[in-house]
Amino acid sequence: MAVVDGVPTDKTMQFVMMIINHAKRSDRRSSSANTILRWTLPLSSSHLNMRATYSIALAVAAVLLVDVAEGYSKGAPKEVCDDMTPQHPATPQPKNTSPYLIKMNRNKIQAGESVNVTITGKKGETIKGFMIQARVGSTPVGHFSSGKDVQTVDCGSGRQNSATHTNSEAKKEIRATWTAPANLKETVYMYATVAKDGGTFWVQQKSRGLTVE
């Protein structure tokens, strides 16, 4: 972070405030984070000099960044069901640079049948977080089953129609099972958001099509 003569630059302060504002919007704050926000955010340069204000803001941002990251380490929330974008203070990586593969053990299934879905790194890259959906158009369909490192999420009016991580441990691969609806006859695509770490992630990577007859 840039500091000139002991005073932070405008860009540095903007970055610090971005973290604080992100924490304010999050619904996954702990009670301690809420206390910090309530008591420290009213402070401004009108009460303290710039250097003191920066020191307080930086300390607050550091605590809140850890707090919010801890909240999302236990899985993606329902709030990201539509765009599947992690609520991290970082920008998604370009889709065409993803180092991950989405594989299915079958190309075609019958309605009501299941398929195994695997997410893995092309060169052994590990995975800290993920969210996956099977979609027809932009609508999640079918349901996932919980398993090792995998828990389900209810998006929209559906039940268990998304899957996400249960912890932020580095994983070599993700294995999930998806079951098609009993009356579905469509081509389904898996969409996965995969996080290598809290600041490096790829959003809505699309698989090859799966025919459901």
Stockholm file with secondary structure:
# STOCKHOLM 1.0

chainA/1-213         MAVVDGVPTDKTMQFVMMIINHAKRSDRRSSSANTILRWTLPLSSSHLNMRATYSIALAVAAVLLVDVAEGYSKGAPKEVCDDMTPQHPATPQPKNTSPYLIKMNRNKIQAGESVNVTITGKKGETIKGFMIQARVGSTPVGHFSSGKDVQTVDCGSGRQNSATHTNSEAKKEIRATWTAPANLKETVYMYATVAKDGGTFWVQQKSRGLTVE
#=GR chainA/1-213 SS CCEETTEECHHHHHHHHHHHHHHHHCSCCCHHHHHHHHHHTTCCTTTSCHHHHHHHHHHHHHHHHHHHHHHHTTCCCGGGTTTCCCCSSSCCCCGGGCCEEEEESCSEECTTCEEEEEEEETTSCCBSEEEEEEEETTEECSEEECBTTEEEECCTTCSSCEEEESCCSCBSEEEEEEECCTTCCEEEEEEEEEEEETTEEEEEEEEEEEEEC
#=GC SS_cons         CCEETTEECHHHHHHHHHHHHHHHHCSCCCHHHHHHHHHHTTCCTTTSCHHHHHHHHHHHHHHHHHHHHHHHTTCCCGGGTTTCCCCSSSCCCCGGGCCEEEEESCSEECTTCEEEEEEEETTSCCBSEEEEEEEETTEECSEEECBTTEEEECCTTCSSCEEEESCCSCBSEEEEEEECCTTCCEEEEEEEEEEEETTEEEEEEEEEEEEEC
//
